Amino acid sequence: MALTFGLALLSTHAAAQSSGEAADSQRAVAEMVRPDGAGLAPPPDSTLRTISVGGAERSFWIVKPPSTLGPAPVVFVLHGGSTGDARVTFRYRFQDLGARDGVVTVHPNGVGEGWNDGRGTQFLLARGDNTDDVAFFRAMIDALVLEGTADPKRIYVTGGSNGGMMTMRLACELGDRLAAVAPFSANLPAPLVESCTPSRPIPIMLMSGTADRMMPYAGGAVAAMSGDDRGQVIGAEETFQFWSGKNRCSGAPVRQDLPDLDPADETRVRTQTAQNCAAAVALYTIIGGGHRLPGEGTRISADQRMARLSGVSSQDIDGKTLIWEFLMANSLP
């Protein structure tokens, strides 16, 4: 079953659309989002584990390659909103790269319908996004390090949409525990501009699509067509500048237009790399790209209702591999 990683539109009213189009969007999202994870069987080598956090039981899937005999790098892969089921993240296939390289992947289950990523609107709090998720990640890291599974110097986080915004909140609050992060299809939640105070410069790579209907590239309301207050984000370029400032970069960033490897997908990729930084900062702008991880396939489905919501996945780059290489290149001192 194909799903978008954003999964941010369970109730799509689409005020700007006709009533027929709005109904189509609602049906499409209902088909895309299966809160019970139906059809998303975890890999055979995965294990569902539980952990107590503040008196509440939380859970996560872990995929530990047989080749990992001692403490290994760990990559947390975060799901998007409108679900708390981490099995949706197995479709990205990060666990395959982990099996190849001897890296553990952890796929945490959220509570309610998403992560408490710092937006904090009444709508999001009412749907259950008010859990202390930072404490959950701290507890998972502590447990994995204590048991000898995780190398404390090589712990990473990636995720898309709501999971990408949560990735940035973790960079703000758990920078001393994370070696690098790589959010995609996610801009910085506006409230974090003032509250984010990382304990150290942290390597970060961003991927954002200019045609993303759910996460506005220029900033503004998240999933505005839903009619619900899902909070505000700053723009992708501003997010890049924000992290460049936190990582003490100086001078103009280096920009590069990458080759158009698949003209049929009607996307182009432009990179920006900050210079003279205490920790790396990079932005991949997917011109014409939607709410998708590049390299997944040009459309999420032949169903055009779903395609309108998710948009195009650029085939000019392999987002999964680029994220993986960026993360693996970094470690804590």
N, C-alpha and C positions, 0 to 999 in steps of 0.2 A: 504494500500500500504506500502510495506517495503522499508525503506531507510537506508543507512548508515549515521551515524552522521558526518563522515568526509566530504562527498560530495565535494571532492577536485579535481575531475578529469573531468571537463566538456569537455576538449579537450585532450584525451589520445592518444598520438602518439606512446608510448611504443617502443622507439628506440631499446631496447634490445629484443623485441619480433619479431616474424615473422609478415609480413603484415596482414596475416589472423587473427592472435591473436590480433593485434592492432585494426583491424576493429571490432572484437568481443568485445573488451574492450570499444570502443567508443559506440557501440550499447547498451552495458550493462549499461554504465553510463547514457546515454540518457534516458533509462528506469527508472533508479534509481532516477534521479534528475528531479523534476518537479518544475521549478521556480515559477509557479503560485500556488503551494500548492494543486494541483488538488487531490481530494480524501482525503484530510487531514482536515476533519471537526473539528473545535475547540469544546471543551466540551460545553454543553449547559449553564453552569454557568460561561463561560468566557466572557470577554468584551474587545473589541478593543478600545484602547484609543490613543489619539495623544497629542503631546507636542511640543512646539516650542523650538528649540535649535539653537542659533546663527542665527536666522532668517529663519531657515529651519524647516519644519514639519517632526517630527519623530513619530513612532508609536510602540505600544507594546500591547500584549495580557496580561490580568491579570485575574487570577482565585482566587476569594476571597470566602472562605468557609462562609456559612451563620452564623456559630458559632463564627466568629471573630467580636466581638462587639466593640473592642477598638484596639489600636495599637498592631500589631501582628508581629511575625517573617516573613521575606520576603526572598524567594529564587529566584534569577534570574537564568534562564535556557537558555543558549546560544546555538544557532544553529551553524553548521559547515559552511564551505565555499561553493562557487558556488551556493548560494541562499541567498536571503535576507528575506525569509519567515519563521517566527518563528513557524509556525504551525507544522513543521517537528519535533519540540521538544516534542509535546504532546505524541508521541509514547513511550517516556521514562517512562511516568506515574508518574512523580514527583507530578503532581497535585493531584493524588489519595492519596499520602502520606500527602499532604497538607490538603486535605479534612478530613482525619482521625485525624490529629493533630492540626487543626486550624491554619495552616500556609498558607500565601498567596504565590502563585507562579507567577512570572512575566516572560513573554516570549517575549523579545524584537526583533523587526524586524531590520535587518541590512540594509545597503545601498549598491547598486551595487551587488557584488557577494561575499561579506564576510566582516569580521571585520578588522579594522585597528589595527592589533595585534602587530605591531612593526617590522615586517620583512621588509616592505617598498621597495620591488624590483619594477623595472619599470613595469614588467608584472602585478603585483598586483595593483599598482597604476592606471594603464591603465584600469583595469577591474572595478575600482570604490572603491577600498579599501583605500581611502585616506580621509575619513570623520573623524571629531573629535569625535570619539566614546567615549572617556573618558568623554568629556563634556556631551554627551547623558546620560551616566549612572549617572553622578553627578546630572543632571537635574531630572532624574526619581527618584532618591533617595530623593532629596530635596522635590519634589512634594508629594511623598508618605508619607514622614514624616510630612510635613506641614498639609496635609489633615487628619492626624490621622490614616492612614492605616498601616504605618510601625513603628515598634519599632526600633528606631535608634541604639540600642545596639545589634540588632539581624538581620543583613542584610548579606546575603550570596550570593555567585556566584558559579555556576558549568557550565560546557559545555565541548563539545568534539571537537577535531581536531582544526580547526580555532577558534572555540568557546572556546576551552581549552586554546589556546595560548592567546586569548583575556582575559580570566579569569586571567592569570598570569600577563598580563599588568595592569589590574585593581588592582591586589594585589600590584604591584609596585607603582602605582600612586594614588590609593584611599584607601590605607591601614587604614587610620584614619576613614573611613566610613564602612569598612567591618569587620565582626566578624570572618569569615573563608572562605576559598575557596577550591574547589575540581575539578581541571581540569582532564580530562581523554583523553587518546590517544592524548596527546599533550606534547611536550617537550618545553623548554624555547627557544624562538627565539634568535639566536646568538647576534643580536644587543642589546638585553636587558641585556646581561651579564655586559656591561659597564654602561648602562644608568639607570638600575633599582635601585632605592634608596627608598625603602619602608620607610614610616614615623614611622613605628613600626614593631616589629616582628608580623607576621600574621600566624595563623594556616593554614596548607596546606596539603592536601592529594592528591597524584598522582596515576594514574593507566595507565600502558603502556604495550603493547603487544610486545613480542620479534619478532613476525612474521608479524608485521604491515608493509604493503608495502607502505603506504602513509606517515607515520610518523616514520622515521628510529629510532629504539630503541638505536642504537649506535651513533646517530647523523648524520648530513649531510644534503643533499638536500631533501626538502619536495616534495613528489610525483615525484621523479626523472624520473619515466617512462613517465611522461606527455610530456617531452621535453620543458617545460616552466620553467622560473626561478621563482619558488615559495619561494625562500629564504632558509636559512640554520637554523638548530636548533642544539643545543648541545644534547648530549645523555641523556637518561632517568636517568641513574645513576648520571651523572653530574648535571642534573636538581635537583635531590634529594640533592646532595652535595651543590649546590648553595643555596637552600633554608635553608639547615642546617646551612650554614654560616650566612645567613641573620638573622636567628632566634637564633644565638649565641649558637648552640648546641656544646657539647664537648664529647669526647670519641667515641668509636666504636658503630655504630648502632646495635640494636638487630635484628637478622635475624631469620625468621621462615618459614618453608615449611608447607603449609596448607594441610589438607587431600585432597586426590584425590577423590572427591565425585562422579565424572562422568568420569570414565576412557575412555568411548567411545568418548569423545570430544578431547582426545589427548592433553590436556593442563594440566599444573600444576600452582599453584599460590605460589609465594614467597613474603613475606613481609619484609620490612626494616623500623624500627622505630628509629628515631634519639633520642639521650639521652641528658639529662641535658639541655633542651632547654628553651628559653624564650617563645616559642610558638611551638606547636606540628608540626612535619614534618614526614610524612609517605609515603612510596612508595609500591604499589602493582604491582609486576612484573608478567604479565600473560605469562608464558612460553608456546610458541606456539600460543598465542592469536593474533588476527588480529586487524583491525581498528574498534573495536566494544566495546560497553559497556558490561562487563561481566553480564551474566544472561539474556541476550536478547533472546537467542536461538542459537543453534550451528552454523547455517548458516542463512544468511539473506534471502536466496531464494533457491529453488530447482534448479534455473537456475545457472549452474556452472560458467557462465561468471561473474555474480554478486558475486558469492561465491569467485572467485579468487581475485576480487578486495577488498572485505570486510574482508575476512578471517573468522576465527572462533571466536565465542563468548563463552568464558569459562563458564561452568555450575557449576564450583566448588565454586563460590561465587555469591552473588547477588549484583552487583555493585551499583545499584540504592539505595538499603537499606543501604549499607555501607557508601555511600556518605552522605545520609540523616542523619544517626546517628552521623557521624563525624561533620557535620555542626551544628546540633542541640545541640551538647555538648559544643559549644563555644559561648561566647558573649563578647562584648566590656566591658571594666571596667566601 
